[in-house]
Amino acid sequence: MDDNDPVILKHAFGAANRGAYGPIKDSTSLDIWPDYVTGCILVDDGISLLFPRVIDDLVYLYGSTCANEVGLTITLAHELQHSIQHAYARRVWAVNSLIPQLPKTAIAALKLQWADIPIERETRIVSKGVAVDFFGEQRVTEYIDEKIAQGITRGDVADVADFQFIRTLTPSSSVDLTDDTQQLFNRLKSHRSELEAVLQEKKDDPDFSDIDLDAYF
């Protein structure tokens, strides 16, 4: 939890961003992260010339997110579910992770929402379910309605649509990561070259090195 809510991270991840997950490797760029965060990742052992990396996965939450216990629970469960996806369904996680990095023009043309991306839909199903188990349906709905109202005030259409989708989720909501990813890529055929370009940028990342988009198109 970071009480500072760094502006640089909000700029990188979006003003409505409440948390983040990412695998950390020796080659991972940490340029946008504040020193006090990188200091928890690369730790001086008193021996090594270069500080060794001590974590493989980073789950990060803003302090403002944690001010509300329902928001804390939803966001933490959401990011932890991404870490589970990375551990147990890494290829599907990797392929899905390419999609938000498409050019904004492509995302707008496809009218993509977070809920259209299977790994994102799953995190929302899981995190809402966890929050309801802890706090009950009414408190969770009140929190979601508050976030919808804030998004409307800010004019953040994407965040409003996201919380409106989360509001519709029920205990019976489900997602098939493999099948739903294939269906989504059927929509993305006209943007294959752009996805290939995003993948090319990650060619040195072992999480993406064995990804072949031929399997999805």
C-alpha positions, 0 to 999 in steps of 0.5 A: 500500500502506498499512501502517496498516490504518485502522480507518475503512476496515475499518468502511466496507468490512468487517473481511475487506476486503483492498483496494479499487478506485474511479474518482476524479472531482472530485465523489468524496467522499474523507471516509473516506480518511486524509489521506496517501491523499487527499494522493496524489489531490489534490496541491498544485501550488503554483499552484491555490487548490484542490489539483488531482486527479492520478489517475482510478482508485484501487487501494488495498491494506492493508499486512497484505494485502501481508505475504503475497506470494500475498495481495498478488498475488491482491488487486492482480490483483483490484482491477486487474481491476475497473479494467479492467472500469470502462475497457472494460465500464463499464455492466456494471461500474456495474450490477453495482456497485449490487448490493452496496449493496442493503439487507442484508435484501435480500441475505440474502433473495436469499442473495447471495454475492460469487460471484453477481455477475459482475464479482466472479466475473471478478475472482476467476477472473483474480486466482487465475489470476495467482497460480497463474502466479506461485506455483503451485497448491499455494502458492495453495491453502495461502493460500486454506485459511489464509484459510478457517481464519481466517474460520471462527475469526472466524465470518465466514461470507461470507468463508469462502464466498468463499474456498471458491468461489475454491478451486473455480476452475480455469483453465477457469473463465469468466464472460460479463459481459453474459449472466450479469448479465442472468441475475442480474437475473432473480433480482433482479426483486422487489428492483427498487425497492431497486436503483432507490433505490441508482441514484438516489443515484448520479444525479450520478455520470457512471458511472451517469447513463446506466444504465437498469434497464429494460434488465435487468428 
